[in-house]
Every structure is written in C-alpha cells, then in structure tokens.
Amino acid sequence: MCNLFSNLTAREAMQRMFAVTAANIHLPDDWAGTDEVYPKYRAAVLHLAGDNDRHLSEMQWGFLLPKRSRRTGKPIRPRVVTNARDDRIRSSGLWAASLERRRCLVPATAYCEFGSRSRTGRHWYAVAPGETFAFAGIWTRLEEVIGGEQQSLHTFAIATTRPNAMAAHVHNRMPVILDPKDYGQWLTGTADAAANLLEPAPDGWLVELP
C-alpha cells in the first residue's frame, strides 16, 4: 500500500508552504524533487526540533525493523516498514513512541497505488495536478550495528487508513493526507488529537491522474 510517491516541489516553495526559516532547511543545494520515491529512498520531511522549531530535512523512507540471523544470532539486514496503520499505530512497539513524540509532514505532489486484479497498472492520485500536499508521517532515529558497521539513520513512515470511495477501487488502504488547517494539530497536538486526524481524504478531494 502506497509504496511510491512523488514530490516535485521546489525548496523555496516548501519553505513558504510549511513556514520554515532558511536556517532550518537541510536539503541538498541542488534539490530538485523527484517523480519517484520508493521505499529506502530519501525524501523531504517537515519535522520539529529544538523548541518545536520547524525543520525540513532529508530522511529515508521506511522504519527499519532490526532482525537477527536465526542461525548465528547476529544482526542482519533489517526489514523496511514504510506504512503505519491507523488501527495499530498507538499499540505497536514500532510506532507508538513516534506517534507520541516524533510526528512529521511528508510533502508530495502525487502518490501511486499498484492496481488490483480488476484495475491493473499504476494509479496516481493527487489533490490537483502539480499541487503540493502532505501525508501524516512519523519519524525515528535508528542506531544499529549492521554488517559490522555502525549505522545511524533518520527514517520516516506514512500513516495509512481505510480508503475513500475513489481509492477503494484499487486498494483497501490509503495514506492519510492532511488538510493544511490540521498541520499544527498533527505536529504539536497530543497523541489523542493527532490520532483523530487519521481519516481518509473526503470523497471528491482527490483526482486520479492520467
């Protein structure tokens, strides 16, 4: 579910849209966005740091679930978990702490679902062609010795919920797309207030792109 999205928004546009000061932009100087963000790719993420200052940084898509070899007991390549279900995000040990303390916005211009048996192919959805929106996200930092090397990564996941009428034709889940008026509640509200936003986009709010 939602393992591909695009973000073609310029740095300056994201800075204005999310009210981030220039000093808190931590994207490469040559940032140009990308039309295909897959799991384990890096993407722009709006998060809080310090005294709840807004920062725009690159993070890797997908929480890393540490795994150990059944044979040797040593750490092996972790599993990548890209989406956090709304019905598990408060109870799962993988998600709960991040919902409490590390919520973020994930800017996007479209997202893709891979079709079902009845509707094959890729199906791209957007608020409007070229318009930037934001997924409800959570983030974390993992420090782990993997393959003999110490790794420290900032990673994010996208919250998902039941589909609206349009998305239901292709998949039984959809990403949580926040109304801009709810950005502040998602970022700084209580966990209960944030959880109340884990709803599908209203019918008619999204368009399917050709």
Secondary structure in CASP SS format (residue, H / E / C, confidence):
PFRMAT SS
TARGET T0000
AUTHOR 0000-0000-0000
METHOD secondary structure of the structure
MODEL  1
M C 1.00
C C 1.00
N C 1.00
L C 1.00
F E 1.00
S E 1.00
N E 1.00
L C 1.00
T C 1.00
A C 1.00
R H 1.00
E H 1.00
A H 1.00
M H 1.00
Q H 1.00
R H 1.00
M H 1.00
F C 1.00
A C 1.00
V C 1.00
T C 1.00
A H 1.00
A H 1.00
N H 1.00
I E 1.00
H E 1.00
L C 1.00
P C 1.00
D C 1.00
D C 1.00
W C 1.00
A C 1.00
G C 1.00
T E 1.00
D E 1.00
E E 1.00
V E 1.00
Y C 1.00
P C 1.00
K C 1.00
Y C 1.00
R E 1.00
A E 1.00
A E 1.00
V E 1.00
L E 1.00
H E 1.00
L E 1.00
A E 1.00
G C 1.00
D C 1.00
N C 1.00
D E 1.00
R E 1.00
H E 1.00
L E 1.00
S E 1.00
E E 1.00
M E 1.00
Q E 1.00
W E 1.00
G C 1.00
F E 1.00
L E 1.00
L E 1.00
P E 1.00
K E 1.00
R E 1.00
S C 1.00
R C 1.00
R C 1.00
T C 1.00
G C 1.00
K C 1.00
P E 1.00
I E 1.00
R E 1.00
P E 1.00
R E 1.00
V E 1.00
V E 1.00
T C 1.00
N E 1.00
A E 1.00
R E 1.00
D C 1.00
D C 1.00
R C 1.00
I C 1.00
R C 1.00
S C 1.00
S C 1.00
G C 1.00
L C 1.00
W C 1.00
A H 1.00
A H 1.00
S H 1.00
L H 1.00
E H 1.00
R H 1.00
R C 1.00
R E 1.00
C E 1.00
L E 1.00
V E 1.00
P E 1.00
A E 1.00
T C 1.00
A E 1.00
Y E 1.00
C E 1.00
E E 1.00
F E 1.00
G C 1.00
S C 1.00
R C 1.00
S C 1.00
R C 1.00
T C 1.00
G C 1.00
R E 1.00
H E 1.00
W E 1.00
Y E 1.00
A E 1.00
V C 1.00
A C 1.00
P C 1.00
G C 1.00
E C 1.00
T C 1.00
F E 1.00
A E 1.00
F E 1.00
A E 1.00
G E 1.00
I E 1.00
W E 1.00
T E 1.00
R E 1.00
L E 1.00
E E 1.00
E E 1.00
V E 1.00
I E 1.00
G C 1.00
G C 1.00
E E 1.00
Q E 1.00
Q E 1.00
S E 1.00
L E 1.00
H E 1.00
T E 1.00
F E 1.00
A E 1.00
I E 1.00
A E 1.00
T E 1.00
T E 1.00
R C 1.00
P C 1.00
N C 1.00
A C 1.00
M C 1.00
A H 1.00
A H 1.00
H H 1.00
V C 1.00
H C 1.00
N C 1.00
R C 1.00
M E 1.00
P E 1.00
V C 1.00
I E 1.00
L C 1.00
D C 1.00
P H 1.00
K H 1.00
D H 1.00
Y H 1.00
G H 1.00
Q H 1.00
W H 1.00
L H 1.00
T H 1.00
G C 1.00
T C 1.00
A H 1.00
D H 1.00
A H 1.00
A H 1.00
A H 1.00
N C 1.00
L C 1.00
L C 1.00
E C 1.00
P C 1.00
A C 1.00
P C 1.00
D C 1.00
G C 1.00
W C 1.00
L C 1.00
V E 1.00
E E 1.00
L E 1.00
P C 1.00
END
